[in-house]
């Protein structure tokens, strides 16, 4: 290649703006930018839990901070194998029992379905607990933390996992014909 052509190529490269590095970033969607917003959302999710609100007010903290603190402590305790029973009672029984009583008092059908679904799934988990523990405790040291996080997922107001599991379970039992009413004989 001649020297003139090389100079022309060099000049054309110098005159062109540099191509943008990497792919073009999409505009930011609204998201959680700071912890205060996360705490506020969690506080809103648990706004109907009066004892939580009272405890948070007493200690002068955001209820969302209290919820995340409880979850963090529970998760930490179960990872190190301390307080598994206490955490299980607190997360799996006390809070759900309180909320079940509140929904009965308020006569709220939507919440009643959620909490009845929760207790049915909790009972199934309780029945399968020993089998699951023996099967997975050696392989999965995070059995109790995962179990506790599943319980939280089942009743967390935004996820309502108990309804998801219950509806799928009922659908499967219906497909198997196990939930059909027995036919009565008329004499």
HELIX and SHEET records of a PDB file:
HELIX    1   1 UNK A    3  UNK A   15  1                                  13    
HELIX    2   2 UNK A   35  UNK A   45  1                                  11    
HELIX    3   3 UNK A   50  UNK A   58  1                                   9    
HELIX    4   4 UNK A   63  UNK A   79  1                                  17    
HELIX    5   5 UNK A   84  UNK A   89  1                                   6    
HELIX    6   6 UNK A   90  UNK A   94  3                                   5    
HELIX    7   7 UNK A   95  UNK A  106  1                                  12    
HELIX    8   8 UNK A  109  UNK A  136  1                                  28    
HELIX    9   9 UNK A  143  UNK A  155  1                                  13    
HELIX   10  10 UNK A  161  UNK A  175  1                                  15    
END                                                                             
